[in-house]
Structure formats: C-alpha cells, structure tokens
Amino acid sequence: MTNPYKNTPTARFIADRVRDLSHRKTQAEIAAEAGFVNANFMSLLKSGRNKVPLDRVPSLARALEVDPAYLMRMALDQAVGATAAKAIIDIFGTPATANEIGWLMEVRDASDNTDPRLTARSRAALRGIFGK
C-alpha cells in the first residue's frame, strides 16, 4: 500500500481539519457531508493514499469548514503537480479566498479605487502587520 500524496500540504491540511473538527463531528459525518459514499475515503485523503478529487473540492471544503478557494489551491497542486498548477493559475488567475477578497476590497476602499502600486514602503508596512 503506497501513499504517493503522504507529504503533500493537502493531506496534512485535511488530517488537521478532521482532527480540529472531531469535537463536533465524526470523520464519517465529514465524508457524508462531502458526498463520499465510502466514509473510509477521508482516511485515504488524510494518509495521502488518494488525492482530492477536484470536483469534490466545494463540498469537501464545506464539510471541513474552510474556504473552497484555499482548498482548491492545495488540491490543484496535488492533482496536477506544481508546474502544471502554476500554468493553470497563470492562465486563469489564482483562486482568492473570502478573506483575501476582504483585504482587496479594503485596499480599494482605503485608496479610493486609485489602483495603488505596491511600493517598497507599502510592502514593508503590509509585511509588518504579519511580523515579517
């Protein structure tokens, strides 16, 4: 039995979310909410034996209580590899989470929609918010 996706951020993230939600719902309940017929499929995702089916990202994200764009970025990388995922994102754009869209809307509002350039100073200020 091999686990080709064992060390992927996606497998680790799913395992962490299942653990974090365990006080409110079982792994079987998460699987059912995600639309997986076999409750054991969550174990296969957590262990890295299977990759996340891209068509299940929206329902799995709801079941895991995470933003679907965030899960899609990880699942896409897992599904097609980093190089192909980068090509897809370069063509279609990166999926933005609701939180990221909130930041964007605030930048637009704060700048009166002037399309401000990211300068060294603004980059430093932003990075300072996150302690970097």
N, C-alpha and C positions, 0 to 999 in steps of 0.2 A: 504494500500500500504506500504510494508516494503522495507527497504533499507539495506539488510544484509551486503553490502560492503561499506557502507557510510564512515566509518572511516579508510578505507584502504589507504595506501600511493598511490596505483594505482589510485583510484578515485580522490584523491586530486591532483595528478600529472596531470591527464587528464584535470581536470577542470582548473588548472593553465595554461596548454599549450593552451587550447582553448581560454582562456582569452588573453594570450600573443600574439596569432596569429590573434586576432579579428580585428586588424587594416589592415590586408592583405587578410584574407579570412573568410568566414562565417562558422558557425558550420555545416551548410548543405553542404558546399563545402568540409569540412574536412571529413564528413561522406561519401560523394560520393567518395572522393579520397581513403578512407579506404575500399571501397567496400560494405558499408552498404546500403541496399536498402531503409531502413527507416531512414531518417535524424534524427528522434527523438531518435535513438539509442544512439547518443552521449550524450543526456540528461540523458539517463538511466545509462550510464557509469559514467558520472560526479556525479550524485546523489548517486551512489552506489547501485542502484536497480539491475543492472546486472553486472556480472564480464566480463572482457575482454576475448573474445574467443581466445584461444591460436593460432588457425590457422590464425587469423587476425592480430597478432602482427606485422608481417613485413609491411603489407600495412598500418596499423594504425600508426606505427612508422614513415613511410614516410610522411603520411598526417600531423602528428603532428611535423614533422621535428626534430625527436630525434633518437638516436641510437637504433636500434632494440634490441640489447643485453640488454641495460639498461631497456627498457620497458618489455622485456621478463622476467627479474629477478623479477620485481614487479608483473607482470601478473601471473607468475608461483606461487608465494607465495599466491596471491589472489585466484587462481584457485584451488589449492590443499591443501593449508594450509602450515604453516611454517615448520612443521615437515616433511611432505612429500616432500616439495620443497627442504629442506636440504638433504634429502636422494637422490633425483634425482641429485642434484648438486654434492653430494659426489661421486656418481657413474659416472656421465658424465662430471663433471667439470663445473665451473661457466662460464656463457656466459661473454665474455670480450668485452667491447665497443672499438670502434676505438681509442678513447683517451687512454684507458688503454693499448691497444696494442702498441700505440706510446711510452708510458712510458717504457714498457717492452723492446721494440726494442732499446731505448736509453740506458737502463741498460746493455743490451747485448753489444752494441757498446762501451760504456764507460768502460766496464770491459774486452774488447777483448774476449767476449764469454767465460769467465772463470767460469761461474756459481757461482757468488759470494754468500756467505752465508749472510743472513740478520742478522747482529750483532746488539747489543745494540746501538753501535755508529752510524751505518748506519740507523737504525730505528729512532734514535733521530734526525739525520740530515733530513731525509725524513719528519718526523712529524713537524720539524721546518719550512719547506717550507710552510706547511699549517697552521702554527700558533698554533700547538697543543703541 
